Amino acid sequence: MDPSSIKEIADQLGVGVDYLIAHIAEFAPSWSRMCVARESVYCLACAALIVVFALAGVVAFRTVDDKDDKAAYVVTCLILTVLTIVLIGHLASSIAMHVAAPDAALVNDLLEAVKR
């Protein structure tokens, strides 16, 4: 590649960045609505998992006769429930970020994508 083609590519990338910066207020609300919708579905799925884990723990507690097995089942269900609650907390923080500051959330998402 010669220097003129590298400069042309850099100029085109600069124009793209300038356009995005100039129009970020137009993109951010739509982006945030999409992210909130997506992560809300994940939260609902996690809430359903919590119900399933809790029911599994209750059923295990009531039906298993051996105390060691009963404890193992209940502890496993509790651990899965706690991990799912932590995941919901992570998703809820992302939802809050997109609701509170759509512009900053869009920039954050773009920077995260570049980091990967």
MMTF fields as JSON, N, C-alpha, C and O atoms, coordinates in Angstrom:
{
  "mmtfVersion": "1.0.0",
  "mmtfProducer": "UNKNOWN",
  "numBonds": 463,
  "numAtoms": 464,
  "numGroups": 116,
  "numChains": 1,
  "numModels": 1,
  "chainsPerModel": [1],
  "groupsPerChain": [116],
  "chainIdList": ["A"],
  "bondAtomList": [4, 2, 8, 6, 12, 10, 16, 14, 20, 18, 24, 22, 28, 26, 32, 30, 36, 34, 40, 38, 44, 42, 48, 46, 52, 50, 56, 54, 60, 58, 64, 62, 68, 66, 72, 70, 76, 74, 80, 78, 84, 82, 88, 86, 92, 90, 96, 94, 100, 98, 104, 102, 108, 106, 112, 110, 116, 114, 120, 118, 124, 122, 128, 126, 132, 130, 136, 134, 140, 138, 144, 142, 148, 146, 152, 150, 156, 154, 160, 158, 164, 162, 168, 166, 172, 170, 176, 174, 180, 178, 184, 182, 188, 186, 192, 190, 196, 194, 200, 198, 204, 202, 208, 206, 212, 210, 216, 214, 220, 218, 224, 222, 228, 226, 232, 230, 236, 234, 240, 238, 244, 242, 248, 246, 252, 250, 256, 254, 260, 258, 264, 262, 268, 266, 272, 270, 276, 274, 280, 278, 284, 282, 288, 286, 292, 290, 296, 294, 300, 298, 304, 302, 308, 306, 312, 310, 316, 314, 320, 318, 324, 322, 328, 326, 332, 330, 336, 334, 340, 338, 344, 342, 348, 346, 352, 350, 356, 354, 360, 358, 364, 362, 368, 366, 372, 370, 376, 374, 380, 378, 384, 382, 388, 386, 392, 390, 396, 394, 400, 398, 404, 402, 408, 406, 412, 410, 416, 414, 420, 418, 424, 422, 428, 426, 432, 430, 436, 434, 440, 438, 444, 442, 448, 446, 452, 450, 456, 454, 460, 458],
  "bondOrderList": [1, 1, 1, 1, 1, 1, 1, 1, 1, 1, 1, 1, 1, 1, 1, 1, 1, 1, 1, 1, 1, 1, 1, 1, 1, 1, 1, 1, 1, 1, 1, 1, 1, 1, 1, 1, 1, 1, 1, 1, 1, 1, 1, 1, 1, 1, 1, 1, 1, 1, 1, 1, 1, 1, 1, 1, 1, 1, 1, 1, 1, 1, 1, 1, 1, 1, 1, 1, 1, 1, 1, 1, 1, 1, 1, 1, 1, 1, 1, 1, 1, 1, 1, 1, 1, 1, 1, 1, 1, 1, 1, 1, 1, 1, 1, 1, 1, 1, 1, 1, 1, 1, 1, 1, 1, 1, 1, 1, 1, 1, 1, 1, 1, 1, 1],
  "groupList": [{"groupName": "MET", "atomNameList": ["N", "CA", "C", "O"], "elementList": ["N", "C", "C", "O"], "formalChargeList": [0, 0, 0, 0], "bondAtomList": [1, 0, 2, 1, 3, 2], "bondOrderList": [1, 1, 2], "singleLetterCode": "M", "chemCompType": "L-PEPTIDE LINKING"}, {"groupName": "ASP", "atomNameList": ["N", "CA", "C", "O"], "elementList": ["N", "C", "C", "O"], "formalChargeList": [0, 0, 0, 0], "bondAtomList": [1, 0, 2, 1, 3, 2], "bondOrderList": [1, 1, 2], "singleLetterCode": "D", "chemCompType": "L-PEPTIDE LINKING"}, {"groupName": "PRO", "atomNameList": ["N", "CA", "C", "O"], "elementList": ["N", "C", "C", "O"], "formalChargeList": [0, 0, 0, 0], "bondAtomList": [1, 0, 2, 1, 3, 2], "bondOrderList": [1, 1, 2], "singleLetterCode": "P", "chemCompType": "L-PEPTIDE LINKING"}, {"groupName": "SER", "atomNameList": ["N", "CA", "C", "O"], "elementList": ["N", "C", "C", "O"], "formalChargeList": [0, 0, 0, 0], "bondAtomList": [1, 0, 2, 1, 3, 2], "bondOrderList": [1, 1, 2], "singleLetterCode": "S", "chemCompType": "L-PEPTIDE LINKING"}, {"groupName": "ILE", "atomNameList": ["N", "CA", "C", "O"], "elementList": ["N", "C", "C", "O"], "formalChargeList": [0, 0, 0, 0], "bondAtomList": [1, 0, 2, 1, 3, 2], "bondOrderList": [1, 1, 2], "singleLetterCode": "I", "chemCompType": "L-PEPTIDE LINKING"}, {"groupName": "LYS", "atomNameList": ["N", "CA", "C", "O"], "elementList": ["N", "C", "C", "O"], "formalChargeList": [0, 0, 0, 0], "bondAtomList": [1, 0, 2, 1, 3, 2], "bondOrderList": [1, 1, 2], "singleLetterCode": "K", "chemCompType": "L-PEPTIDE LINKING"}, {"groupName": "GLU", "atomNameList": ["N", "CA", "C", "O"], "elementList": ["N", "C", "C", "O"], "formalChargeList": [0, 0, 0, 0], "bondAtomList": [1, 0, 2, 1, 3, 2], "bondOrderList": [1, 1, 2], "singleLetterCode": "E", "chemCompType": "L-PEPTIDE LINKING"}, {"groupName": "ALA", "atomNameList": ["N", "CA", "C", "O"], "elementList": ["N", "C", "C", "O"], "formalChargeList": [0, 0, 0, 0], "bondAtomList": [1, 0, 2, 1, 3, 2], "bondOrderList": [1, 1, 2], "singleLetterCode": "A", "chemCompType": "L-PEPTIDE LINKING"}, {"groupName": "GLN", "atomNameList": ["N", "CA", "C", "O"], "elementList": ["N", "C", "C", "O"], "formalChargeList": [0, 0, 0, 0], "bondAtomList": [1, 0, 2, 1, 3, 2], "bondOrderList": [1, 1, 2], "singleLetterCode": "Q", "chemCompType": "L-PEPTIDE LINKING"}, {"groupName": "LEU", "atomNameList": ["N", "CA", "C", "O"], "elementList": ["N", "C", "C", "O"], "formalChargeList": [0, 0, 0, 0], "bondAtomList": [1, 0, 2, 1, 3, 2], "bondOrderList": [1, 1, 2], "singleLetterCode": "L", "chemCompType": "L-PEPTIDE LINKING"}, {"groupName": "GLY", "atomNameList": ["N", "CA", "C", "O"], "elementList": ["N", "C", "C", "O"], "formalChargeList": [0, 0, 0, 0], "bondAtomList": [1, 0, 2, 1, 3, 2], "bondOrderList": [1, 1, 2], "singleLetterCode": "G", "chemCompType": "PEPTIDE LINKING"}, {"groupName": "VAL", "atomNameList": ["N", "CA", "C", "O"], "elementList": ["N", "C", "C", "O"], "formalChargeList": [0, 0, 0, 0], "bondAtomList": [1, 0, 2, 1, 3, 2], "bondOrderList": [1, 1, 2], "singleLetterCode": "V", "chemCompType": "L-PEPTIDE LINKING"}, {"groupName": "TYR", "atomNameList": ["N", "CA", "C", "O"], "elementList": ["N", "C", "C", "O"], "formalChargeList": [0, 0, 0, 0], "bondAtomList": [1, 0, 2, 1, 3, 2], "bondOrderList": [1, 1, 2], "singleLetterCode": "Y", "chemCompType": "L-PEPTIDE LINKING"}, {"groupName": "HIS", "atomNameList": ["N", "CA", "C", "O"], "elementList": ["N", "C", "C", "O"], "formalChargeList": [0, 0, 0, 0], "bondAtomList": [1, 0, 2, 1, 3, 2], "bondOrderList": [1, 1, 2], "singleLetterCode": "H", "chemCompType": "L-PEPTIDE LINKING"}, {"groupName": "PHE", "atomNameList": ["N", "CA", "C", "O"], "elementList": ["N", "C", "C", "O"], "formalChargeList": [0, 0, 0, 0], "bondAtomList": [1, 0, 2, 1, 3, 2], "bondOrderList": [1, 1, 2], "singleLetterCode": "F", "chemCompType": "L-PEPTIDE LINKING"}, {"groupName": "TRP", "atomNameList": ["N", "CA", "C", "O"], "elementList": ["N", "C", "C", "O"], "formalChargeList": [0, 0, 0, 0], "bondAtomList": [1, 0, 2, 1, 3, 2], "bondOrderList": [1, 1, 2], "singleLetterCode": "W", "chemCompType": "L-PEPTIDE LINKING"}, {"groupName": "ARG", "atomNameList": ["N", "CA", "C", "O"], "elementList": ["N", "C", "C", "O"], "formalChargeList": [0, 0, 0, 0], "bondAtomList": [1, 0, 2, 1, 3, 2], "bondOrderList": [1, 1, 2], "singleLetterCode": "R", "chemCompType": "L-PEPTIDE LINKING"}, {"groupName": "CYS", "atomNameList": ["N", "CA", "C", "O"], "elementList": ["N", "C", "C", "O"], "formalChargeList": [0, 0, 0, 0], "bondAtomList": [1, 0, 2, 1, 3, 2], "bondOrderList": [1, 1, 2], "singleLetterCode": "C", "chemCompType": "L-PEPTIDE LINKING"}, {"groupName": "THR", "atomNameList": ["N", "CA", "C", "O"], "elementList": ["N", "C", "C", "O"], "formalChargeList": [0, 0, 0, 0], "bondAtomList": [1, 0, 2, 1, 3, 2], "bondOrderList": [1, 1, 2], "singleLetterCode": "T", "chemCompType": "L-PEPTIDE LINKING"}, {"groupName": "ASN", "atomNameList": ["N", "CA", "C", "O"], "elementList": ["N", "C", "C", "O"], "formalChargeList": [0, 0, 0, 0], "bondAtomList": [1, 0, 2, 1, 3, 2], "bondOrderList": [1, 1, 2], "singleLetterCode": "N", "chemCompType": "L-PEPTIDE LINKING"}],
  "groupTypeList": [0, 1, 2, 3, 3, 4, 5, 6, 4, 7, 1, 8, 9, 10, 11, 10, 11, 1, 12, 9, 4, 7, 13, 4, 7, 6, 14, 7, 2, 3, 15, 3, 16, 0, 17, 11, 7, 16, 6, 3, 11, 12, 17, 9, 7, 17, 7, 7, 9, 4, 11, 11, 14, 7, 9, 7, 10, 11, 11, 7, 14, 16, 18, 11, 1, 1, 5, 1, 1, 5, 7, 7, 12, 11, 11, 18, 17, 9, 4, 9, 18, 11, 9, 18, 4, 11, 9, 4, 10, 13, 9, 7, 3, 3, 4, 7, 0, 13, 11, 7, 7, 2, 1, 7, 7, 9, 11, 19, 1, 9, 9, 6, 7, 11, 5, 16],
  "groupIdList": [1, 2, 3, 4, 5, 6, 7, 8, 9, 10, 11, 12, 13, 14, 15, 16, 17, 18, 19, 20, 21, 22, 23, 24, 25, 26, 27, 28, 29, 30, 31, 32, 33, 34, 35, 36, 37, 38, 39, 40, 41, 42, 43, 44, 45, 46, 47, 48, 49, 50, 51, 52, 53, 54, 55, 56, 57, 58, 59, 60, 61, 62, 63, 64, 65, 66, 67, 68, 69, 70, 71, 72, 73, 74, 75, 76, 77, 78, 79, 80, 81, 82, 83, 84, 85, 86, 87, 88, 89, 90, 91, 92, 93, 94, 95, 96, 97, 98, 99, 100, 101, 102, 103, 104, 105, 106, 107, 108, 109, 110, 111, 112, 113, 114, 115, 116],
  "secStructList": [7, 7, 2, 2, 2, 2, 2, 2, 2, 2, 2, 2, 2, 2, 2, 2, 2, 2, 2, 2, 2, 2, 2, 2, 2, 2, 2, 2, 2, 2, 2, 2, 2, 2, 2, 2, 2, 2, 2, 2, 2, 2, 2, 2, 2, 2, 2, 2, 2, 2, 2, 2, 2, 2, 2, 2, 2, 2, 2, 2, 2, 2, 2, 7, 7, 1, 2, 2, 2, 2, 2, 2, 2, 2, 2, 2, 2, 2, 2, 2, 2, 2, 2, 2, 2, 2, 2, 2, 2, 2, 2, 2, 2, 2, 2, 2, 2, 2, 2, 2, 7, 2, 2, 2, 2, 2, 2, 2, 2, 2, 2, 2, 2, 2, 2, 7],
  "xCoordList": [0.846, 0.0, 0.884, 1.855, 0.533, 1.311, 0.716, -0.429, 1.489, 1.022, -0.269, -1.058, -0.497, -1.717, -2.964, -3.998, -2.874, -4.044, -4.286, -5.436, -3.216, -3.368, -4.02, -4.891, -3.594, -4.187, -5.658, -6.482, -5.986, -7.379, -8.244, -9.355, -7.727, -8.479, -8.654, -9.741, -7.605, -7.694, -8.688, -9.454, -8.676, -9.634, -11.067, -11.96, -11.288, -12.637, -13.076, -14.228, -12.175, -12.514, -12.796, -13.702, -12.041, -12.261, -13.608, -14.284, -14.015, -15.324, -16.415, -17.413, -16.222, -17.206, -17.326, -18.435, -16.214, -16.226, -16.848, -17.653, -16.48, -17.063, -18.578, -19.322, -19.027, -20.463, -21.16, -22.218, -20.553, -21.149, -21.22, -22.236, -20.151, -20.145, -21.198, -21.881, -21.329, -22.299, -23.739, -24.637, -23.965, -25.331, -25.615, -26.596, -24.782, -24.966, -26.29, -26.877, -26.756, -28.025, -29.196, -30.228, -29.037, -30.093, -30.073, -31.124, -28.871, -28.736, -28.973, -29.503, -28.59, -28.561, -29.927, -30.002, -31.003, -32.289, -32.742, -33.238, -32.576, -32.971, -32.101, -32.596, -30.802, -29.878, -30.242, -30.259, -30.528, -30.854, -32.16, -32.26, -33.157, -34.423, -34.195, -34.761, -33.365, -33.073, -32.358, -32.707, -31.374, -30.617, -31.489, -31.387, -32.341, -33.251, -34.21, -34.465, -34.738, -35.658, -34.949, -35.483, -33.748, -33.004, -32.673, -32.877, -32.177, -31.748, -32.94, -32.827, -34.069, -35.28, -35.75, -36.203, -35.642, -35.999, -35.073, -35.528, -33.779, -32.838, -33.208, -33.149, -33.589, -33.987, -35.218, -35.287, -36.18, -37.376, -37.037, -37.587, -36.137, -35.71, -34.997, -35.192, -34.182, -33.491, -34.474, -34.301, -35.491, -36.517, -37.245, -37.56, -37.512, -38.134, -37.213, -37.672, -35.905, -34.946, -34.941, -34.842, -35.048, -35.091, -36.291, -36.172, -37.436, -38.632, -38.403, -38.762, -37.804, -37.536, -36.58, -36.81, -35.503, -34.541, -35.177, -34.923, -35.997, -36.653, -37.615, -37.661, -38.376, -39.296, -38.534, -38.945, -37.425, -36.615, -36.077, -36.035, -35.67, -35.192, -36.284, -36.045, -37.481, -38.601, -38.978, -39.201, -39.05, -39.392, -38.333, -38.656, -37.065, -35.991, -36.084, -35.883, -36.383, -36.477, -37.609, -37.477, -38.711, -39.879, -39.807, -40.348, -39.149, -39.227, -38.005, -38.126, -36.857, -35.648, -35.596, -35.791, -35.325, -35.316, -33.937, -33.829, -32.916, -31.56, -31.156, -31.247, -30.711, -30.38, -29.216, -29.212, -28.218, -27.074, -27.488, -27.087, -28.3, -28.774, -29.668, -29.576, -30.526, -31.429, -30.619, -30.922, -29.603, -28.768, -28.044, -27.94, -27.547, -26.834, -27.758, -27.375, -28.965, -29.92, -30.3, -30.33, -30.583, -31.008, -29.87, -30.094, -28.655, -27.512, -27.258, -26.969, -27.363, -27.18, -28.227, -27.899, -29.466, -30.527, -30.3, -30.543, -29.841, -29.554, -28.411, -28.482, -27.369, -26.233, -26.679, -26.329, -27.45, -27.942, -28.844, -28.799, -29.656, -30.533, -29.717, -30.001, -28.716, -27.872, -27.119, -27.039, -26.571, -25.866, -26.804, -26.415, -28.025, -28.997, -29.373, -29.563, -29.481, -29.771, -28.622, -28.857, -27.383, -26.227, -26.278, -25.99, -26.641, -26.77, -27.859, -27.682, -28.966, -30.031, -29.523, -29.854, -28.727, -28.151, -27.27, -27.306, -26.484, -25.635, -26.488, -26.22, -27.501, -28.384, -29.141, -29.328, -29.575, -30.32, -29.429, -29.901, -28.154, -27.259, -27.074, -26.973, -27.03, -26.936, -28.217, -28.161, -29.351, -30.626, -30.663, -31.057, -30.255, -30.249, -29.324, -29.653, -28.18, -27.245, -27.87, -27.726, -28.56, -29.165, -30.358, -30.642, -31.05, -32.187, -31.706, -32.225, -30.724, -30.268, -29.454, -29.616, -28.591, -27.694, -27.518, -26.509, -28.483, -28.39, -27.14, -26.527, -26.767, -25.581, -24.323, -23.528, -24.151, -22.97, -22.993, -21.945, -24.174, -24.275, -23.883, -23.221, -24.285, -23.907, -22.397, -21.787, -21.803, -20.346, -19.662, -18.678, -20.171, -19.605, -19.704, -18.744, -20.838, -21.007, -20.057, -19.499, -19.877, -18.94, -17.506, -16.76, -17.127, -15.786, -15.591, -14.512, -16.617, -16.535, -16.368, -15.613, -17.078, -16.954, -15.557, -15.023, -14.967, -13.627, -12.613, -11.632, -12.845, -11.932, -11.854, -10.806, -12.93, -12.976, -12.225, -12.119],
  "yCoordList": [-1.18, 0.0, 1.233, 1.329, 2.147, 3.382, 4.391, 4.242, 5.407, 6.382, 7.101, 7.438, 7.343, 8.053, 7.206, 7.741, 5.887, 5.043, 4.923, 4.873, 4.875, 4.849, 6.14, 6.116, 7.275, 8.557, 8.608, 9.148, 8.049, 8.032, 7.199, 7.599, 6.046, 5.203, 5.928, 5.912, 6.554, 7.299, 8.446, 8.707, 9.13, 10.216, 9.692, 10.311, 8.553, 7.983, 7.55, 7.762, 6.951, 6.576, 7.807, 7.791, 8.856, 10.102, 10.696, 11.198, 10.651, 11.168, 10.341, 10.888, 9.019, 8.171, 8.492, 8.548, 8.703, 9.04, 10.411, 10.6, 11.365, 12.703, 12.656, 13.33, 11.868, 11.75, 11.142, 11.612, 10.094, 9.462, 10.43, 10.503, 11.164, 12.125, 13.201, 13.608, 13.66, 14.711, 14.216, 15.001, 12.931, 12.41, 11.399, 10.659, 11.363, 10.377, 10.582, 9.618, 11.797, 12.068, 11.426, 11.127, 11.216, 10.559, 9.043, 8.405, 8.473, 7.025, 6.502, 5.405, 7.266, 6.775, 6.315, 5.245, 7.077, 6.61, 5.272, 4.411, 5.098, 3.831, 2.686, 1.598, 2.942, 1.928, 1.528, 0.346, 2.526, 2.25, 1.474, 0.565, 1.821, 1.08, -0.383, -1.282, -0.616, -1.976, -2.739, -3.884, -2.116, -2.771, -3.039, -4.098, -2.087, -2.279, -3.43, -4.254, -3.494, -4.578, -5.93, -6.894, -5.992, -7.253, -7.714, -8.88, -6.82, -7.208, -7.446, -8.194, -6.824, -7.106, -8.534, -9.21, -8.992, -10.384, -11.335, -12.342, -11.023, -11.841, -11.852, -12.895, -10.689, -10.615, -11.477, -12.163, -11.438, -12.265, -13.748, -14.54, -14.124, -15.523, -15.932, -17.042, -15.046, -15.338, -15.425, -16.247, -14.593, -14.665, -16.003, -16.597, -16.475, -17.794, -18.886, -19.847, -18.735, -19.712, -19.717, -20.772, -18.543, -18.478, -19.257, -19.992, -19.1, -19.837, -21.34, -22.115, -21.746, -23.172, -23.71, -24.783, -22.965, -23.417, -23.484, -24.417, -22.498, -22.49, -23.671, -24.334, -23.929, -25.07, -26.39, -27.302, -26.484, -27.704, -27.907, -29.034, -26.827, -26.927, -27.371, -28.2, -26.826, -27.202, -28.664, -29.408, -29.075, -30.469, -31.404, -32.443, -31.033, -31.873, -31.951, -33.013, -30.848, -30.828, -31.718, -32.376, -31.739, -32.504, -33.986, -34.825, -34.317, -35.697, -36.543, -37.763, -35.947, -36.737, -37.101, -36.258, -38.394, -38.88, -38.764, -38.44, -39.024, -38.989, -37.545, -36.681, -37.286, -35.916, -35.345, -34.158, -36.187, -35.696, -35.312, -34.267, -36.175, -35.859, -34.628, -33.776, -34.539, -33.383, -32.099, -31.108, -32.113, -30.92, -30.57, -29.397, -31.579, -31.324, -30.699, -29.749, -31.229, -30.678, -29.241, -28.363, -29.022, -27.683, -26.681, -25.568, -27.063, -26.15, -25.857, -24.717, -26.868, -26.647, -25.677, -24.766, -25.864, -24.951, -23.538, -22.566, -23.417, -22.088, -21.408, -20.216, -22.158, -21.581, -21.123, -20.026, -21.957, -21.57, -20.349, -19.483, -20.269, -19.111, -17.846, -16.804, -17.933, -16.758, -16.316, -15.121, -17.265, -16.908, -16.247, -15.312, -16.735, -16.126, -14.725, -13.835, -14.515, -13.176, -12.222, -11.061, -12.701, -11.871, -11.507, -10.368, -12.467, -12.189, -11.151, -10.265, -11.248, -10.249, -8.874, -7.87, -8.82, -7.543, -6.929, -5.72, -7.762, -7.265, -6.738, -5.664, -7.49, -7.053, -5.791, -4.904, -5.702, -4.52, -3.285, -2.188, -3.449, -2.288, -1.809, -0.607, -2.733, -2.347, -1.644, -0.659, -2.146, -1.501, -0.094, 0.85, 0.047, 1.367, 2.325, 3.5, 1.837, 2.694, 3.183, 4.354, 2.303, 2.698, 3.629, 4.467, 3.48, 4.368, 5.737, 6.764, 5.753, 7.008, 7.867, 9.087, 7.255, 8.035, 7.313, 6.637, 7.445, 6.723, 7.071, 6.191, 8.343, 8.739, 8.08, 7.514, 8.156, 7.558, 6.035, 5.415, 5.435, 3.984, 3.558, 2.535, 4.33, 4.023, 4.108, 3.224, 5.151, 5.297, 4.149, 3.596, 3.79, 2.668, 1.368, 0.599, 1.119, -0.092, -0.106, -1.149, 1.047, 1.125, 0.854, 0.143, 1.42, 1.182, -0.27, -0.829, -0.881, -2.301, -3.157, -4.128, -2.793, -3.537, -3.401, -4.359, -2.218, -1.999, -2.783, -3.293, -2.88, -3.603, -5.085, -5.708, -5.639, -7.07, -7.288, -8.422],
  "zCoordList": [0.0, 0.0, 0.0, 0.751, -0.839, -0.863, 0.127, 0.556, 0.484, 1.485, 1.118, 2.001, -0.174, -0.559, -0.289, 0.109, -0.502, -0.227, 1.276, 1.712, 2.073, 3.524, 4.005, 4.875, 3.431, 3.814, 3.42, 4.158, 2.265, 1.813, 2.764, 3.114, 3.174, 4.116, 5.447, 6.025, 5.927, 7.185, 7.07, 7.998, 5.932, 5.729, 5.718, 6.296, 5.061, 5.03, 6.422, 6.803, 7.179, 8.543, 9.393, 10.227, 9.193, 9.929, 9.621, 10.519, 8.365, 7.98, 8.656, 9.124, 8.708, 9.37, 10.844, 11.376, 11.508, 12.93, 13.135, 14.047, 12.293, 12.4, 12.2, 12.913, 11.24, 11.001, 12.224, 12.641, 12.792, 13.963, 15.138, 15.83, 15.357, 16.468, 16.249, 17.188, 15.011, 14.721, 14.849, 15.153, 14.622, 14.602, 15.712, 15.638, 16.718, 17.789, 18.521, 19.012, 18.599, 19.273, 18.527, 19.129, 17.217, 16.441, 16.644, 16.703, 16.749, 16.851, 18.266, 18.441, 19.255, 20.634, 21.164, 21.768, 20.964, 21.513, 20.925, 21.652, 19.626, 19.0, 19.497, 19.79, 19.588, 20.083, 21.521, 21.866, 22.336, 23.734, 23.861, 24.685, 23.059, 23.095, 22.726, 23.349, 21.712, 21.299, 22.419, 22.71, 23.037, 24.114, 25.333, 25.951, 25.678, 26.819, 26.534, 27.413, 25.329, 24.98, 25.041, 25.59, 24.474, 24.451, 25.875, 26.214, 26.685, 28.023, 28.951, 29.922, 28.663, 29.44, 29.194, 30.118, 27.954, 27.654, 28.406, 28.948, 28.444, 29.207, 30.695, 31.346, 31.226, 32.643, 32.916, 33.936, 32.01, 32.188, 32.137, 32.902, 31.242, 31.165, 32.453, 32.949, 32.986, 34.245, 35.407, 36.307, 35.392, 36.442, 36.369, 37.4, 35.162, 35.015, 35.546, 36.164, 35.302, 35.831, 37.363, 37.989, 37.948, 39.418, 39.946, 40.927, 39.305, 39.725, 39.583, 40.469, 38.465, 38.252, 39.311, 39.87, 39.589, 40.596, 41.984, 42.746, 42.303, 43.609, 43.735, 44.772, 42.685, 42.718, 42.814, 43.531, 42.089, 42.153, 43.568, 44.062, 44.217, 45.589, 46.541, 47.419, 46.376, 47.248, 47.018, 47.974, 45.75, 45.446, 46.01, 46.586, 45.842, 46.388, 47.901, 48.489, 48.515, 49.983, 50.481, 51.513, 49.755, 50.196, 49.831, 50.552, 48.725, 48.241, 48.573, 48.691, 48.724, 48.977, 50.451, 51.327, 50.705, 52.088, 52.739, 53.922, 51.982, 52.54, 52.837, 51.965, 54.065, 54.473, 53.678, 53.352, 53.359, 52.587, 51.17, 50.658, 50.537, 49.189, 49.202, 48.318, 50.201, 50.322, 50.439, 49.774, 51.272, 51.444, 50.147, 49.79, 49.448, 48.192, 47.148, 46.466, 47.024, 46.062, 46.416, 45.554, 47.678, 48.099, 47.926, 47.448, 48.309, 48.154, 46.676, 46.313, 45.831, 44.391, 43.859, 43.099, 44.247, 43.796, 44.319, 43.603, 45.549, 46.099, 45.35, 45.051, 45.052, 44.315, 42.932, 42.497, 42.24, 40.913, 41.001, 40.127, 42.038, 42.219, 42.453, 41.864, 43.302, 43.586, 42.33, 42.047, 41.583, 40.346, 39.334, 38.633, 39.266, 38.349, 38.809, 37.98, 40.107, 40.626, 40.311, 39.976, 40.416, 40.051, 38.575, 38.205, 37.729, 36.297, 36.04, 35.203, 36.739, 36.593, 37.018, 36.387, 38.078, 38.503, 37.43, 37.201, 36.778, 35.69, 34.534, 33.996, 34.162, 33.079, 33.462, 32.629, 34.708, 35.162, 35.145, 34.845, 35.462, 35.41, 33.976, 33.728, 33.043, 31.634, 31.181, 30.445, 31.616, 31.273, 31.847, 31.162, 33.096, 33.733, 32.994, 32.826, 32.554, 31.822, 30.52, 30.169, 29.801, 28.529, 28.72, 27.864, 29.837, 30.101, 30.575, 30.139, 31.459, 32.065, 31.106, 31.083, 30.324, 29.448, 28.116, 27.913, 27.205, 25.938, 25.125, 24.522, 25.109, 24.334, 24.886, 24.136, 26.188, 26.811, 26.664, 26.488, 26.736, 26.582, 25.176, 24.999, 24.178, 22.796, 22.627, 22.025, 23.148, 23.056, 23.792, 23.299, 24.96, 25.711, 24.916, 24.867, 24.304, 23.51, 22.311, 21.968, 21.681, 20.556, 21.011, 20.337, 22.15, 22.667, 23.071, 22.875, 23.629, 23.979, 22.728, 22.731, 21.654, 20.405, 19.809, 19.251, 19.925, 19.401, 20.227, 19.686, 21.537, 22.428, 22.09, 22.265, 21.619, 21.314, 20.06, 19.593]
}
